[in-house]
Amino acid sequence: MHIPEQALLLRIFIGESDRHGHVPLYEAIVLKAREMQLAGATVLRGPMGYGQSSRLHTTKILRLSEDLPLVIEIVDGEEKIEAFLAELEGMMGSGLVTVEKVRVIQYGEDRSRAT
């Protein structure tokens, strides 16, 4: 698989307890990205954060620790990211989605350099 040097970084900010049907939303997003053959997806779990409601979510408060903030990052070409955004729209009820231009320096292993 190849990613163009000039690509897009898609960031999706959601809560750990957000769901899509019967599965966690983050899992549904990653599986959809894989199904659509995007280059890769990473889910990052944050120890603390807040969103539009200003309600603090942190590992320090036991009752809130089940809904920690998650960030899903996906990098690929503009065409693939735009197609994925159309799918994502129907999956998300709330959260924050951002897109920014990035320059891809390396993706995967350069097998010509392997010894």
N, C-alpha and C positions, 0 to 999 in steps of 0.2 A: 504494500500500500504506500502511496506517495501523498505528502502534504505539500502544497505550494509554499514557496518561501514567504510570500505575502499572504497571510491567513487571518482568520478571526478566532478570538478567544471568547467563548460563550461561558458566562458565569451565572449559575442559578443558585439563589439563596432561598433556602426553605427551612422548615423545622423538622426535627427527627420524627415527630409524630404525624406529619402530613402523610396522607394516603391517597392512592389512586386505585379505586375499587377495594380489593382485599389485600393489596400489597403496599409496602412502604413506597411513597412517591419517589424517593431517591433510587430505589431498586427498579421501579418501572421506567424511570428516565434513562438509567444506564442500559437497561435491556433494550429499550427502543433505539438508543444511539448505536448499540451493537448491531441490532437488526438492520438499521439503515446504513451500516458499514462506515460509520464515522471512525476517524483514526484512533480514538481512545477517549475514555472518560475517567475522571478521578473524583471520588467523594471524600471531602475533608470535613472532619467533625470538629467543631469549635467548642472550647471549654466555657465560653461566655459570649453573650450577644443579646441584641434586642432589635426589633423591627418596627413597623409602622405603629403598633400599639404601644410602644415604649415599655412593654413588659419585659423585665430582665429574666433571661434564661441562663442559668449557671450551674456548674457541678457543685457549687458550694451550698446550694439550697436544695435539700433532698427532694422536696415535692415538685420542683421544677426540672430536676435533672433528667426526666424522661423526654423532654422536648428541647434538646440542645440544638444549636444552629448547625446547619450543614451547608456546605458550598460544593456544588458540582461544577467541575471545569472540563470543557471540551474544546479542543483546538482542531480546526480543519479549514478547508477552503470555503470561500464565501458562499458558493452555490450549495454545498452540503449543509452548512450551518443554517442558511435561509430556509432550506427544505425542512430541516429539523425543527426550526422555530414554529413552523406551521403545525407540526405534530404536537409540539410542547404546549401550544396554546390551549388545546383541548384537554390536557392532562392536569394543568395547574389551576387551583382555586385561588391561592394567594401566594405571595413570595415576591422576590425581586429577580429580574432577569436583565443582565447587561451583556453588551457585545463591544469588543474593542479590537482594533487592528493590532496584529502582532507580526513579528518577523521570526520565522522558524529557522533556527540555527542547525538543529539536528533532530532527526526522528528515527528512532531505531538504531541499529548497529551498522556501521559501514563495513561490510564483509571483506572489502578489498584490503582493509588494514589489519584484519585478524591474522595472528601469527600461529 
